[in-house]
Amino acid sequence: MNKFKYYFILLLAGISLVSCNKNDDDDVVTVPLRDYTVQYKADNDSIIKFLKTNYIESVTADFDIKISKIPAGGTQTSVWDQQTYPLQSRDVYSNDVTYKVYYLSLRQGLGSSPTNTDKIVASYTGNLLNGTVFDSSYGLPGTFNLFPYANEGAVIEGWSEIFPKFKTGTSTTDPASGVISYQDYGAGVMFLPSGLAYYESGSGSIPAYTPIMFSFKLFDLQRMDNEYSISSSTGGRVFLGDGVPDYLEDLNGDGYLYDFRDKTKYPNPPAGLVDDTDGDGIADFVDFDDDGDGFTTLFEITKPTGEAGVRRYYPWDPTPDNPLTPNTDETELKGIPRRPTGALADPTKPESSTNVKAYLLEDYTANPRLRIHLDKTYPIKQN
């Protein structure tokens, strides 16, 4: 086909597409966004129907799963009813809807669980409910960012909600080839309503408003520190962190952190999901001053000159030396301290910003303890 014919066909196609989106008055028709609650009901009905009319045909030793439709008159046990890999669910609040998201745990994994703001190393295959494969990593691990406001590598919301229910594995590196192998990793299948996937936009061969499923394996994770500012020149996010990784700012310990300043997405957040020490409406994991005392978290956890360890900031808990780095001693015997409990510099005067108490070893190691970046009473402000 010569170039002229090619461009002519494209022109005709463009005219056709525009024509399909205009009314008789030659005005562009804007299709209203579907109501999230109504669409969720339709998606949930489709997912439940799929789970009750399909069965797990096989699961390999590497946890590759094949799910097939139960034939007419078939006696196979449905995904919904089988007990080998019991169907589980998680409630997810988003767009003022509480979604029930179903997932299968083929193996939970033996390592650590990511939060919904960490980076992960995973492989995946994505299917429509009719069995069509729309995407796959072909078993190869890739790096993905679960934080929805990440500048790059961010994933759909459903991934951020289900991956924290699994754990990573362990890895070994072949010294000759450098190839990394993973063992004991988490593996599962998630069934996502469109409101936690691509919703009205669709993606590639995924139509708009379509529930989808992913089989996946979780190999590894990278802990993130996601405090950010907005660039005055570009308007983009500049990630700076506050010295405390997100997973350690998860106050309720549920593995999930949310930025509820987004009132469009979260108009009525459940109180149990809030991780906000000072109650200023900014969750600790994106708050540069977690306790609202006027001192940044980074300032409060910065180590005095001469403190042991290679890091500039206190770890959350004492850190041992890393045997994989024989030329560097990472040993730190102290975690982030609480308000000091030792003797005053001048016992004849009251405690103040110029007459402070000495830190005792137990101020750095006692467990539990209220760390200074969460203690609104310390450091003491200048009189």
Number of C-alpha atoms within 10 A of each C-alpha: 5 6 8 9 10 10 11 11 12 12 12 11 12 11 11 11 11 12 13 10 13 13 10 7 6 9 9 13 11 8 7 7 8 12 10 16 15 10 17 22 13 15 20 20 13 15 21 14 13 19 21 16 18 19 22 20 15 12 12 8 7 11 17 18 18 13 15 17 19 18 11 7 6 8 9 16 16 20 25 21 14 14 10 11 16 14 18 13 15 14 12 17 17 18 20 16 18 13 21 17 20 22 22 20 18 22 17 20 22 15 19 16 23 28 29 26 29 22 22 25 17 23 21 21 18 20 18 18 18 10 14 12 15 14 15 15 13 9 13 11 18 14 16 19 24 26 24 17 15 17 12 10 14 18 16 16 20 23 21 23 22 23 24 22 20 23 23 28 23 15 13 11 11 9 8 6 7 9 9 11 12 15 15 18 24 27 28 24 22 24 29 27 28 25 24 22 23 21 20 15 13 14 13 9 11 19 15 15 21 23 25 24 22 22 22 25 31 29 26 24 22 15 15 20 21 24 21 19 15 11 11 8 6 8 9 12 15 15 16 13 20 25 21 23 19 25 22 15 22 21 18 13 13 13 19 21 25 22 20 18 12 10 12 11 15 17 14 14 16 9 7 8 17 21 24 23 21 18 13 12 14 20 24 31 29 23 24 24 22 28 23 19 18 12 18 16 23 19 15 22 22 15 18 10 7 6 14 16 20 12 13 15 20 27 21 18 16 14 15 12 13 12 10 7 9 9 8 12 14 17 15 18 17 21 21 24 26 22 24 19 14 14 13 17 14 12 11 8 10 12 15 14 13 13 15 20 18 14 16 15 15 16 22 22 18 14 9 7 14 14 18 20 28 20 18 17 13 18 19 16 12 7 6
